[in-house]
Amino acid sequence: MDLGLKNKVVVVTGAAGIKGSIGETIVQHLAAEGAIPVIVCRNDRGFGYEKELKEKGVDALFVKTDLSDHKQIEAAAKQIEKKYGKIDALINNVGVNDGAGLDASVEDFMYSLKLNMVSYFAMVKYCLPMLKKTKGNILNIGSKVALTGQGGTSGYAASKGGVLGLTREWAVDLITYGIRSNAIVIAESWTPAYEAWIKTLENGEEKLESIVKKIPLENRMTMPAEIADQCLFTISSKSSHTTGQFITVDGGYVHLDRSLLTE
């Protein structure tokens, strides 16, 4: 299916993670569709990703940005505007489940909010003039933690709850401009970070097996490529009348009846 993303400028935050991470996978899928991916991230891997894409003939841009700093976000938006003059879609993807729980300092909690939620607001605020030009759209990457809690991660949970609230608020706020706003909600996804976490556990394999058994559809984890595919479809014109939605890509982990767990 041609998603109509060719030559569309798509900004993805937090997309210079390890190869195979959700943001990096989204960027690769965008490139395959002929889109122009713009990576906004603090990690220097982004320079390498930009180089790799350009060597393949893909127009791409990396803007090194600390997403916890709204001034740097404003500067990044200006750099994107200078080069492209427009944005067709903004994917707010940055997110760190940083374990800022009730035993953390107030400063740590506030930092978590700045990175995991305030960055979303700042990106939309500073990119909005470019989105208005194209009647573009916003896609926020959310987490099941906003809906279920997790324990020991108040900052991340509050941030992701706020992200869902902002998603609906922007759908209302920007509807007169024809700008759509949606969120993808992720549960258990087999990312490099998840794999690294499992390896830190003394009983990692047992823990992984117990999680996988609780995922109703096919008893397996969601793959980053499946999340990327959903993202691309949602930002494309094929989803032209979808706004204010929380699209859960999790194999039924959060919402389906627990009776499906037969063991």
C-alpha positions as CSV (number, residue, x, y, z in Angstrom):
1,M,0.0,0.0,0.0
2,D,1.3,3.4,-0.9
3,L,0.9,5.5,2.2
4,G,1.5,8.8,0.3
5,L,4.4,9.7,2.5
6,K,6.9,10.4,-0.3
7,N,8.7,13.7,0.3
8,K,6.8,14.3,3.5
9,V,8.9,15.9,6.2
10,V,8.4,13.8,9.4
11,V,10.1,14.8,12.6
12,V,10.8,12.0,15.1
13,T,12.1,12.9,18.6
14,G,14.3,10.5,20.6
15,A,15.1,8.6,17.4
16,A,18.8,8.2,17.7
17,G,18.6,5.3,20.0
18,I,20.3,1.9,19.5
19,K,19.6,0.2,16.2
20,G,16.3,-1.6,16.5
21,S,14.9,0.8,19.1
22,I,11.4,2.1,18.4
23,G,12.4,5.6,17.2
24,E,15.2,4.4,15.0
25,T,12.9,1.8,13.5
26,I,10.3,4.4,12.7
27,V,13.0,6.5,10.9
28,Q,14.0,3.5,8.8
29,H,10.4,2.7,7.8
30,L,9.9,6.4,6.9
31,A,12.9,6.3,4.7
32,A,11.6,3.2,3.0
33,E,8.4,5.0,2.2
34,G,10.3,7.9,0.6
35,A,9.6,10.3,3.4
36,I,12.1,12.8,4.7
37,P,13.0,11.8,8.3
38,V,14.2,14.5,10.7
39,I,15.8,13.1,13.9
40,V,15.7,15.3,17.0
41,C,17.6,13.7,19.8
42,R,20.6,14.3,22.1
43,N,22.5,11.1,21.1
44,D,25.4,11.5,18.7
45,R,24.3,8.3,17.0
46,G,22.1,10.6,15.0
47,F,25.0,12.0,13.0
48,G,25.8,8.4,11.9
49,Y,22.1,7.7,11.1
50,E,21.9,10.9,9.0
51,K,25.1,9.9,7.1
52,E,23.8,6.4,6.5
53,L,20.5,7.6,5.1
54,K,22.1,10.2,2.9
55,E,24.4,7.5,1.5
56,K,21.3,5.6,0.5
57,G,20.0,8.7,-1.3
58,V,17.5,9.6,1.4
59,D,17.1,13.3,2.3
60,A,17.4,13.3,6.1
61,L,18.4,15.6,8.9
62,F,19.7,15.1,12.4
63,V,19.3,18.0,14.9
64,K,21.2,17.3,18.1
65,T,18.9,18.4,20.9
66,D,18.6,17.9,24.6
67,L,14.8,17.4,24.8
68,S,14.7,18.3,28.4
69,D,15.7,21.8,27.4
70,H,12.9,23.8,25.8
71,K,15.3,26.4,24.5
72,Q,17.1,23.7,22.5
73,I,13.8,22.5,21.2
74,E,13.0,26.0,20.0
75,A,16.4,26.2,18.3
76,A,15.8,22.8,16.7
77,A,12.4,23.9,15.3
78,K,14.1,27.0,13.8
79,Q,16.8,24.7,12.1
80,I,14.1,22.5,10.6
81,E,12.2,25.5,9.4
82,K,15.3,27.0,7.8
83,K,16.0,23.8,5.8
84,Y,12.5,22.5,4.9
85,G,10.0,25.3,5.8
86,K,7.3,22.8,6.7
87,I,6.5,19.8,8.8
88,D,4.0,17.2,7.6
89,A,4.0,15.1,10.7
90,L,5.5,15.3,14.2
91,I,6.1,12.0,16.1
92,N,6.9,12.7,19.7
93,N,8.7,9.5,20.6
94,V,11.2,10.3,23.3
95,G,10.6,8.5,26.6
96,V,12.7,7.1,29.4
97,N,11.2,4.9,32.1
98,D,13.6,6.4,34.6
99,G,12.4,5.0,37.9
100,A,11.7,8.4,39.5
101,G,9.4,7.0,42.2
102,L,8.2,8.4,45.5
103,D,11.7,7.9,47.0
104,A,13.2,10.2,44.3
105,S,13.9,13.9,44.8
106,V,11.4,16.5,43.6
107,E,14.1,17.6,41.2
108,D,14.4,14.1,39.7
109,F,10.6,14.0,39.3
110,M,10.5,17.4,37.6
111,Y,13.3,16.3,35.2
112,S,11.2,13.2,34.3
113,L,8.3,15.4,33.5
114,K,10.5,17.8,31.4
115,L,11.9,15.0,29.3
116,N,8.9,12.7,29.0
117,M,6.0,15.2,28.7
118,V,7.1,18.9,28.6
119,S,9.2,18.1,25.5
120,Y,6.1,17.0,23.7
121,F,4.4,20.3,24.5
122,A,7.5,22.3,23.5
123,M,7.9,20.4,20.2
124,V,4.3,21.0,19.3
125,K,4.4,24.6,20.3
126,Y,7.5,25.5,18.3
127,C,6.6,23.3,15.3
128,L,3.0,24.4,15.1
129,P,3.5,27.1,12.5
130,M,5.0,24.5,10.1
131,L,2.3,22.0,10.8
132,K,-0.4,24.6,10.1
133,K,1.2,25.2,6.6
134,T,0.6,21.5,5.7
135,K,-2.4,20.6,7.8
136,G,0.0,18.1,9.2
137,N,-0.6,15.9,12.2
138,I,0.8,14.9,15.6
139,L,1.5,11.4,16.9
140,N,2.5,10.9,20.5
141,I,4.1,7.7,21.6
142,G,2.5,6.7,24.9
143,S,2.8,3.8,27.3
144,K,0.5,1.3,29.1
145,V,2.0,2.7,32.4
146,A,-0.3,5.7,31.9
147,L,-3.3,3.4,32.1
148,T,-2.1,0.6,34.5
149,G,0.6,2.1,36.6
150,Q,3.8,0.1,37.2
151,G,5.2,1.0,40.6
152,G,8.4,2.9,41.4
153,T,8.1,5.3,38.4
154,S,5.9,8.2,39.3
155,G,7.6,10.6,37.0
156,Y,7.2,8.4,33.9
157,A,3.7,7.4,34.8
158,A,2.6,11.0,35.4
159,S,4.3,12.1,32.1
160,K,2.7,9.4,30.0
161,G,-0.7,10.1,31.6
162,G,-0.2,13.8,30.7
163,V,0.8,12.8,27.1
164,L,-2.6,11.1,26.6
165,G,-4.3,14.2,28.0
166,L,-2.4,16.4,25.7
167,T,-3.2,14.2,22.7
168,R,-7.0,14.8,23.2
169,E,-6.5,18.4,24.1
170,W,-4.6,19.1,20.9
171,A,-7.1,17.1,18.8
172,V,-9.7,19.6,20.1
173,D,-7.5,22.7,20.1
174,L,-6.2,22.2,16.5
175,I,-9.2,20.8,14.8
176,T,-10.0,24.2,13.1
177,Y,-6.6,24.0,11.4
178,G,-7.3,20.4,10.1
179,I,-4.5,19.1,12.3
180,R,-5.0,15.6,13.7
181,S,-3.6,14.4,17.0
182,N,-3.3,10.8,18.1
183,A,-1.3,8.5,20.4
184,I,0.1,5.1,20.1
185,V,0.1,3.2,23.4
186,I,2.8,0.6,23.8
187,A,3.0,-2.2,26.4
188,E,5.6,-5.0,26.1
189,S,7.8,-4.4,23.1
190,W,11.0,-6.3,22.4
191,T,13.4,-3.3,22.1
192,P,17.2,-3.3,22.8
193,A,16.5,-1.5,26.1
194,Y,14.0,-4.1,27.1
195,E,16.5,-6.9,26.3
196,A,19.2,-5.1,28.2
197,W,16.9,-4.9,31.2
198,I,16.0,-8.6,31.1
199,K,19.7,-9.4,31.1
200,T,20.3,-7.4,34.3
201,L,17.8,-9.7,36.2
202,E,19.1,-12.8,38.0
203,N,16.1,-14.8,36.7
204,G,15.7,-12.8,33.5
205,E,14.6,-15.7,31.3
206,E,12.0,-16.8,33.7
207,K,10.7,-13.2,34.1
208,L,10.6,-12.8,30.3
209,E,8.7,-16.1,29.9
210,S,6.1,-15.0,32.6
211,I,5.5,-11.7,30.7
212,V,5.2,-13.3,27.3
213,K,2.6,-15.8,28.6
214,K,0.4,-12.9,29.6
215,I,0.3,-11.4,26.1
216,P,-3.0,-12.8,24.6
217,L,-2.3,-12.6,20.9
218,E,0.3,-15.3,20.0
219,N,2.0,-15.1,23.4
220,R,4.8,-12.9,22.1
221,M,6.1,-9.4,22.5
222,T,5.2,-6.6,20.1
223,M,8.1,-5.9,17.7
224,P,9.3,-2.3,17.0
225,A,8.6,-2.9,13.3
226,E,4.9,-3.5,14.1
227,I,4.8,-0.2,16.1
228,A,6.5,1.6,13.2
229,D,4.0,0.3,10.7
230,Q,1.1,1.5,12.9
231,C,2.8,4.9,13.3
232,L,3.2,5.3,9.5
233,F,-0.4,4.3,8.8
234,T,-1.7,6.7,11.5
235,I,0.3,9.8,10.2
236,S,-0.6,9.0,6.6
237,S,-3.6,10.2,4.6
238,K,-5.0,6.7,4.9
239,S,-6.0,7.8,8.5
240,S,-7.3,11.1,7.4
241,H,-10.4,11.1,9.6
242,T,-8.8,9.7,12.8
243,T,-8.0,12.1,15.6
244,G,-8.0,12.1,19.3
245,Q,-7.5,8.4,19.5
246,F,-5.3,6.2,21.7
247,I,-4.3,3.3,19.5
248,T,-3.0,0.4,21.6
249,V,-0.4,-1.8,19.8
250,D,0.1,-4.5,22.4
251,G,-1.3,-7.9,21.3
252,G,-4.3,-7.3,23.7
253,Y,-2.1,-7.1,26.8
254,V,-3.9,-4.2,28.5
255,H,-7.5,-4.5,27.5
256,L,-8.5,-8.1,26.7
257,D,-10.2,-10.5,29.2
258,R,-7.8,-12.2,31.6
259,S,-9.7,-15.4,31.0
260,L,-7.6,-15.7,27.9
261,L,-4.7,-16.6,30.2
262,T,-5.4,-20.3,30.4
263,E,-2.4,-21.2,32.5
